[in-house]
Amino acid sequence: QVQLVESGGGSVQAGGSLRLSCSASGYTYTDYCLAWFRQAPGKAREGVASIDGDGSTNYVHSVKGRFTISRDNAKSTHYLQISSRKPDGTAVYYCADSWGGPGGSCFGDLQDYEYNYWGQGTQVTVSS
């Protein structure tokens, strides 16, 4: 049974940082593209970042230079480091995985319909 479990959410002041973790089980981890999405209050869910099996990353323009996605294949865990200067980082953050074949290639453009498995979501609140 595939399971994604997130941790690390909470409150942080603008200018601070927070690291989210997503631990996976139940499938061949290295065959999957890994991603993070977020949903701010009153807004649609949006893709934030993705990382393939070789470590190549992709970010939505609004978070480039502030957020960092990484993965540890030995631990079947991927991470999102959030450094937010403004409260715009406040949202529920979701991890997600998409099958990418051997090597875990990422296809598409960080659209939620491209992803097969989802975590339960974790709240991040950035205060000014």
Disulfide bonds with the S-S distance in Angstrom:
Cys22-Cys95 2.10
Cys33-Cys106 2.13
